[in-house]
Amino acid sequence: MTFIGTGVAGLAAIQTAKNMGAIVRAFDVRPVTKEQVEAMGGQFLEVDYQEDGSGAGGYAKEMSKEWHAAAAKMLAKQCEEVDIVITTALIPGRPAPKMITKDMVAKMKPGSVTVDLAAEAGGNIETTMKDQAIVTENGKNILVVIFTSILI
């Protein structure tokens, strides 16, 4: 299971997944979250490009094109390996950053699931359609989109 975004919602979801016995991998642009993920028993995924995504007030900031290119390589590999991708990445006052492309989703295992908690802000997954659960064109991957605010 891979989590993208380790803010309040991401950390709560990571802890829940670990409590259920899942193998958890998590990723965030803010290096300070690495310790939190590892303390919960998860593996922190790192991008092969040095750039700190920490913004004001502990929130994430927008990342460079170079960083996004490096992140896409790492995330593409994760999509091929995991069964579930949960995204929660948001930048205050901006649309949600697109982190998972349509091509990455197409390479996921049959029956894989994506959950996009950033759907209300445009989503982190290119295939996200607010208020809709969809099945990919190739019929291999079921995509579940969560669009409402959650209280954990």
QUIDA-V103495 format. One record per residue. PHI is phi as a letter, one per 20 degrees, with the letter a starting at -180 (NA if undefined). BURIAL is b if it has 9 or more other C-alpha atoms within 8 Angstrom, else e. D_CENTER is the distance of its C-alpha to the mean C-alpha in whole Angstrom. Layout:
((PHI | BURIAL | D_CENTER) (PHI | BURIAL | D_CENTER))
//
This chain:
((NA | b | 10) (d | b | 7) (d | b | 5) (d | b | 2) (o | b | 5) (c | b | 9) (e | e | 11) (g | e | 13) (f | b | 11) (f | b | 9) (f | b | 12) (f | b | 14) (f | e | 11) (f | b | 11) (f | b | 15) (f | e | 16) (f | b | 14) (f | b | 16) (f | e | 19) (e | e | 19) (n | e | 19) (f | e | 16) (e | e | 15) (d | b | 12) (c | b | 10) (c | b | 8) (b | b | 7) (b | b | 8) (f | b | 11) (e | b | 13) (g | b | 15) (f | e | 17) (f | b | 14) (g | b | 15) (f | e | 18) (f | e | 16) (f | b | 14) (f | b | 17) (f | e | 19) (e | b | 17) (n | e | 17) (e | b | 14) (e | b | 14) (e | b | 12) (e | e | 11) (c | e | 13) (e | b | 13) (e | e | 17) (a | e | 18) (e | e | 19) (b | e | 18) (e | e | 17) (e | b | 15) (f | b | 17) (d | e | 18) (f | e | 21) (m | e | 21) (n | e | 18) (e | b | 15) (e | b | 13) (d | b | 15) (f | e | 15) (d | e | 15) (f | e | 18) (f | e | 18) (f | e | 19) (f | b | 16) (f | b | 13) (f | e | 16) (f | b | 15) (f | b | 11) (f | b | 12) (f | e | 14) (f | b | 12) (f | b | 9) (f | b | 12) (f | e | 13) (f | b | 10) (f | b | 10) (f | b | 14) (e | e | 14) (e | b | 12) (e | b | 13) (c | b | 10) (c | b | 6) (d | b | 5) (d | b | 3) (b | b | 6) (f | b | 6) (c | b | 10) (c | b | 13) (g | e | 16) (m | e | 19) (c | e | 17) (f | b | 15) (f | b | 11) (f | b | 10) (f | b | 10) (d | b | 7) (d | b | 8) (e | b | 12) (g | b | 14) (f | e | 15) (f | b | 12) (f | b | 12) (f | b | 16) (e | e | 16) (f | b | 14) (f | b | 17) (g | e | 19) (n | e | 18) (f | b | 14) (c | b | 12) (d | b | 9) (c | b | 8) (d | b | 8) (f | b | 9) (e | b | 9) (g | b | 12) (f | b | 15) (d | b | 14) (o | b | 13) (n | b | 10) (e | b | 7) (d | b | 8) (g | b | 12) (e | e | 13) (f | b | 12) (c | b | 16) (g | b | 16) (m | e | 18) (c | e | 18) (d | e | 17) (c | e | 18) (d | b | 19) (f | b | 18) (g | e | 22) (e | e | 22) (m | e | 22) (e | b | 20) (d | b | 17) (e | b | 16) (d | b | 14) (d | b | 13) (d | b | 13) (e | b | 13) (c | b | 14) (e | e | 17) (f | e | 16) (c | e | 16) (d | e | 18) (d | e | 17))
//
